[in-house]
Amino acid sequence: MPPINVASLSPGARVHHELRVVEREMMKTTNGDPVALLVLGNRHGQIKCAPVWSDKLHWVDGAEPGTIVQAIGEVKNYSHNGRVLRQLELTSPLRIITSQSINLDDFLPRVDDDLTILWSALDKLRGEIGSSKLRRVVALFFDDDLFRLQFEKAPGSTRGHHAKVGGLLRHVTEVTAIARTIAKSMRTGNVNPVNLDLVVTGALLHDVGKVEAYRVSPAGFETTPCGHLLGHIVLGALMLERRIAALGEQICSEQQLLELQHLILSHHGTLEFGSPVRPMTLEAEIVHWADESSAKANSFVESIGDASNFAGGGEISERVWMLDNRRLWQRSHAWE
């Protein structure tokens, strides 16, 4: 049976499908009785379960985050703080599904894109780098089959923009295309102050650290120990240095390596957003804003498409945490 589209379930829909336990929280009622709150989901989205009260707690035994369960129930509306939301009301105990009999790809959110097409777009962009030295630097990562496999499975974040399997590949492809366009638009007559090859290289490499900073498991997208201790930005700069050192020959000078590491280390723009340094070159500034454009645009797309943000009805959303707690406007008219 194909995965059910959890995101599009409407009240009255019957569910008899395998889903992943995304979250589980135990709370107590005012009387002190335990109650379980679960969120279930698959590659298409998530849905909250109606509270499982103390008399039925055995229905969710073993249903810990990352567990695959067979859920039977009905989607219903409920009101919360003036908002009409949907939830899955279980009608029978959850059945735990053994990990050997599942395909994890069906239960984690993933990009809708064909990854082959994304790779073709990314490889075309790096193929346009004119500098043989920069082409070799980029190839240290993107000619490595194991790295490509890890890269295409990694999310762009654990919770936020491009937080999907394939999200990192899509994000980096977007950032590189955006950065390249900005760089080319800087031309005045026959003069362009931007080193286009350096911009494309910086965009391609800016998030390589996420391959080591994040991992994908049945529990979802998690930050690794080195991701916690160093962060993906520092990891990316270290990975670049390690790969160049491992080559056994000098393909760029120390000054050139410093400039490439600066592109990685400064791409979040400011210290409060995780960059240890602010952009100090024109190319680093362009990569930063290309990264910001891709991240914010994706957050808008995901937030506008999330019906729960507009659960109160109307054109104006609730405040969206991914977009600095802004409200969003969903136009009701069409442009022809």
ABEGO torsion letter per residue (X at the ends): XBBBBAAABBBGBBBBBBBBBABBBBBBBAAGBBBBBBBBBBAAEBBBBBBBBAAAAAAABGBBBGBBBBBBEBBBBBBBGGBBBBBBBBABBBBBBBAAABBAAAABBBBABBAAAAAAAAAAAAAABABAAAAAAAAAAAABAAAAAAAAABBABABEBGBBBGAAAAAAAAAAAAAAAAAAAABBEABBABBAAAAAAAAAAAAAAAAAABBBBAAEBBBBAAAAAAEAAAAAAAAAAAAAAAAGBBABBAAAAAAAAAAAAAAAGBAAAGBABBBABAAAAAAAAAAAAAAAAAAAAAAAABAAAAAAEEABBBBBAAAGGBBBBBBABBBX
